[in-house]
Amino acid sequence: MSNRLFQGVIHQMRDTIDRTIGVIDETSVVIACSELGKIGEVNEHITSDMLTSSAPFVLNGYTYKSFGTKPRGEYAVFVAGNDFAAQKYAAILAISLSSIKQYYDEKYDRGNFIKNVILDNILPGDIYLKSRELRFNSDVTRVCMLIKISSKTDISTYDVIQNLFPDKNKDFVININETDIALVKEIRTDTESKDLEKLASSIVDTLSGEFYTHCVIGIGTPVVGIKDLARSFKEAQVALEVGKVFDTERTIVSYDNLGIARLVYQLPTTLCDMFLKEVFKRGSIESLDQETLFTIQRFFENNLNVSETSRKLFVHRNTLVYRLEKIKKLTGLDLREFEDAIVFKVALMVKKYLSSNPIKY
């Protein structure tokens, strides 16, 4: 579509600019020209460094000026001649075509529209009108995933993920910033959370196994329609933020499975500090050593079952009971009692939250 757009502008300008003018793409192929016979030609002498530069350059009697939205120029205009006038014509054409392309993308590009929706850069009232204009199906179910790159390589993660989801009518891969990529995927109505986590796992495995790129993925909740995609995207962001605090080893965090961690994350830090002081009146949580904390974690994982926990820890049952009594003496909480165990579990999560978000005095 860009080729036709550029060719229409070049055709209108060919009489005003009495020279051969045209446009090449990032592979140096002529995609629009005032001389139709040149369309399709390849200029192999143009290097990537030339297109990356914002300054005009001269080659084989033509003046070139790159333009586009990517760091490396997507396109370059060329004008016959290497004089001052040719430079001026090239600069004017580059500015004009860049503005026209940007306007076209904003008006007709579906990916750009979805990006504006999830980032809340479009008014709610305009979403419905725009989706109709772009012929979006508003009755299907979609979900937002946020892929955060934790280790960068020379491979373009954005291109890899685009290749994993080639159907651009159903799935949208959006560059948020240098480390974050959003995936808006169309799914079936009966898709479950475990299916989404399996899909996310395949992305993580592909990036790490084939391209040595490590990432974590946050999954929002499925939504029907376009307007609620922003909510699903925010949920994916929250999932990553909460996971960074409470589940540091997990590479896939689903908003649906955050549980009480989501509630703790939304509490004011001053309230959390007050809660810890009320719970541990006898002694601070810092008084518990790493071995004791490890024992507590395994006790919770085994559903407060003393016999099962002692078996998993390879310790005698009486040794575990002694440790639990020691915890009770230090904190006043008997972890064998369900209510005390709940309070202690929440307190541990609050402690983790405060460690990542210290109170500022």
C-alpha positions, 0 to 999 in steps of 0.5 A: 500500500505504501508503494501506491501511496508514494507513487501517487505523490511522485506522479503529482510532483513530476511536472513541478520538479523537472527531474527524475524523482523516486523512492527506494525501500530499505532493501534499495529497491525502487518502489516509486519513480517518475520514470515508470521503467525504473520501478523494481530496479535495485541499487546494490551500492547503497549501504545500510549506513547510508540509509541510517544517516539523516544527512543526504548523500550522493551516488551515481548522479542522484541525491538521496535522503532517507526517511521513516519511523525506524532507527534505520531508514525505512525509505529514501527519496532520490532526485537526479543531480548532485547540486544544491537544488537536488538536495533541497528537492530531496529534503522537501520530498522526504518531509512530505512523504514522511508526513503522508506515510505517518498520516496514512498509518495513523488513519488506516494501519490496524497495528497503530490503532491497536497500539493507541487503544492499549496505551489509552491514546484514543478517546473511548468514543472514537474507538468504536468509529475507528474499529468500524472504519478499519472493519474490525470484528468486535465480537471476538475474544482477544488477550494481551500479553506483555513480553519484557526482554531481560537479556538483549542479543543482536537478534530483533525480538520484535521480528521473531515474535512477528514471525511466530504470529504471521496472521496480521488480521488476527494477531498484532505484535506491537513495539512498546519500547526497547524492552517491552513488546505487546502481543494482542492475540485473538483466541477462542471463547473456550480458551483457558488460563492454562492454554494461554500460559502454554502459549506464553511458554512456547514464546519463552522457549523459542526466544531462549532456546533458538535465539538466546534471548531471555524474557518474562511474560505477563498475561492479562485476562481475555476480553471481548471487543476492542475497548477493553484491550487497554484493561487487558494490557494494564493487567499484563503490566500489573502481572509483571510488576507483581511477579517481579516482587513475589515470584522472581523465578517465574518467567510467565505470570498470569493476572488471573493467578496472582491471588492475594499478591495482587491485593498486597501490591495495591496497599500503601507502604505505610499501611503495610509497615503498620501491619508488620509491627502489629503482627510481630509485637514480640519480635521482628520478622528479621529475627528469623534466620534463613533456615527457619524461613525455608522451613516455613516455606516448605510447611506452607507448600505442604498444606501445614502437614507436619509429617509430610513437611518433615519427610520432604525436609528429611528431618525427624518429626520432632525436629520440625515441631521444635522449630515450629515451637521456636517460631511461636516463641519468637513471633507469637504465631503458631503456624499449625493453627490455620488463622495464624498461618494465614496471617504469617503468610500474608506478613511474609508477602508484605515484607517482600513488598516493602523490601522492593518498595521501601518507605520514603521518609 
